[in-house]
């Protein structure tokens, strides 16, 4: 899947998402994104986020490995999170500019019972595909902090295709919220937390619309909206491919 992100009417970011079920008990999910155009000159960033893991008999997904590789200008950061089949957290490593920056010890209170953000989102997407509400929560460790990722179903909504988005049909609209739990959080919201609070103050939490594009696949995000103090950010689906099915925004 390919997405285009618009901020204040400017096409600022391109993103790719791939979901694969390699067999009945394995899954693989990746997200890559990069700034583009004028924004790329001002803020040259790109990142790849990858998860692979087990599909359990109870219907849950459990990560084995989550990996992120991000570049800011010429600076590279690589993080890896390792998990056991029973869901327990095994290890975390971080490499910055080729140097090992892995902390000597990590408080178990930050990692016990956590998953990764991609798996948390995938489980909600699978629920929507099964006809259930867009609801769920999971706790995530990001290397320094622990937070709860909460999806709350708001409504079923009919979306029309446009020159920005290829999807047309009924989608589940849900709010997404990050709740800080432990670790090195700033007293004043920064980064995503600042954006989330701006969106809340402007009338709604960050919002995602999910829908099934084909029968044999999970629901996927077809649209995302985040309201900020500088304008509304939209992420639109512009390409979808699954086996012989291929849809591209004209």
Residue pairs with C-beta under 8 A, 6 or more apart in sequence:
1 16
1 17
1 18
1 220
1 237
1 239
1 240
1 241
2 14
2 15
2 16
2 237
2 238
2 239
3 14
3 15
3 16
3 17
3 221
3 235
3 236
3 237
3 238
4 11
4 13
4 14
4 15
4 164
4 235
4 236
4 238
5 11
5 12
5 13
5 14
5 15
5 33
5 233
5 234
5 235
5 236
6 12
6 164
6 233
6 234
6 235
6 236
7 13
7 39
7 230
7 231
7 233
8 230
8 231
8 232
9 231
10 37
10 38
10 39
11 36
11 37
12 35
12 36
12 37
12 39
13 33
13 34
13 35
13 36
13 39
13 235
14 33
14 34
14 36
15 31
15 32
15 33
15 235
16 30
16 31
16 32
16 33
17 29
17 30
17 31
17 220
17 221
18 28
18 29
18 30
19 27
19 28
19 29
19 122
19 217
19 218
19 220
20 27
20 28
20 29
21 27
21 28
21 55
22 28
24 55
25 54
25 55
25 56
26 52
26 53
26 54
26 55
27 52
27 53
27 54
27 55
27 61
27 122
28 50
28 51
28 52
29 50
29 51
29 52
29 118
29 119
29 122
30 48
30 49
30 50
30 51
31 48
31 49
31 50
31 118
32 46
32 47
32 48
32 49
33 46
33 47
34 40
34 45
34 46
34 47
35 43
35 44
35 45
35 46
44 71
44 72
44 73
45 70
45 71
45 72
46 70
46 71
47 68
47 69
47 70
47 71
48 68
48 69
48 70
49 66
49 67
49 68
49 117
49 118
50 65
50 66
50 67
50 68
50 118
51 63
51 65
51 66
51 67
51 116
51 118
51 119
52 63
52 64
52 65
53 61
53 62
53 63
53 64
53 65
53 83
53 119
54 61
54 62
54 64
54 85
55 61
56 62
59 126
60 123
61 119
61 122
61 123
61 126
62 83
62 85
62 87
62 115
62 119
63 81
63 83
63 115
63 116
63 118
63 119
64 82
64 83
64 85
65 80
65 81
65 82
65 83
66 80
66 81
66 83
66 116
66 118
66 119
67 78
67 79
67 80
67 81
68 77
68 78
68 79
69 76
69 77
69 78
70 76
70 77
71 77
75 96
75 97
76 96
76 97
76 98
77 94
77 95
77 96
77 97
78 94
78 95
78 96
79 92
79 93
79 94
79 95
79 143
80 91
80 92
80 93
80 94
81 89
81 91
81 92
81 116
81 141
81 143
82 89
82 90
82 91
82 92
83 89
83 90
83 115
84 90
87 113
87 115
88 112
89 111
89 112
89 114
89 141
92 102
92 103
92 106
92 111
92 141
92 143
93 100
93 102
94 100
94 101
94 102
94 103
94 143
95 101
95 102
107 182
109 146
109 182
110 141
110 145
110 146
110 182
110 183
111 141
111 146
113 139
114 138
114 139
114 140
114 141
114 146
115 138
115 139
115 140
116 140
117 140
117 142
117 149
119 138
120 136
120 137
120 138
120 140
120 149
121 149
121 151
122 218
123 136
123 138
124 134
124 135
124 136
124 151
124 174
124 210
125 210
125 218
125 219
125 220
125 221
126 218
126 219
127 133
127 134
127 135
127 136
128 134
128 172
128 210
128 211
128 212
128 218
128 219
129 212
129 217
129 218
129 219
133 153
133 172
133 174
134 151
134 152
134 153
134 154
134 172
134 173
134 174
134 208
134 210
135 151
135 152
135 153
135 174
136 150
136 151
137 148
137 149
137 150
137 151
138 148
138 149
139 146
139 147
139 148
139 149
139 181
140 146
140 147
140 148
140 149
144 183
144 184
145 180
145 181
145 182
145 183
145 184
145 185
146 181
146 182
146 183
147 178
147 179
147 180
147 181
148 178
148 179
148 181
149 176
149 177
149 178
149 179
150 176
150 177
150 178
150 179
151 174
151 175
151 176
151 208
152 174
152 175
152 176
152 177
152 205
153 172
153 173
153 174
154 173
154 174
154 175
154 207
155 172
155 173
156 170
156 171
156 172
156 173
157 170
157 171
157 172
157 173
157 209
158 169
158 170
158 171
159 165
159 167
159 168
159 169
159 170
159 171
159 209
159 211
159 222
159 223
160 168
161 167
161 168
162 236
163 249
164 234
164 236
164 238
164 249
165 222
165 223
165 236
165 237
165 238
165 249
166 237
166 238
166 239
166 240
166 247
166 248
166 249
166 250
167 211
167 213
167 222
167 223
167 237
169 211
170 211
171 209
171 210
171 211
171 222
171 223
172 209
172 210
172 211
172 219
173 207
173 208
173 209
174 207
174 208
174 209
174 210
175 204
175 205
175 206
175 207
176 205
176 206
176 207
176 208
177 196
177 205
177 206
178 192
178 193
178 196
180 193
185 193
186 193
189 196
189 197
195 206
195 226
195 228
196 205
196 206
198 227
198 228
198 229
199 205
199 206
199 226
199 227
199 228
201 229
202 227
202 228
202 229
203 227
204 225
204 227
206 224
206 225
206 226
207 224
207 225
207 226
208 221
208 223
208 224
209 221
209 222
209 223
209 224
210 219
210 220
210 221
210 222
211 219
211 220
211 222
212 218
212 219
212 220
213 220
213 222
213 240
213 242
213 245
213 247
214 242
214 243
214 245
216 242
216 243
217 242
220 237
220 240
221 235
221 237
222 237
223 234
223 235
223 236
223 237
224 233
224 234
224 235
225 232
225 233
225 234
225 235
226 232
226 233
227 233
236 249
237 249
238 248
238 249
239 246
239 247
239 248
239 249
240 246
240 247
241 247
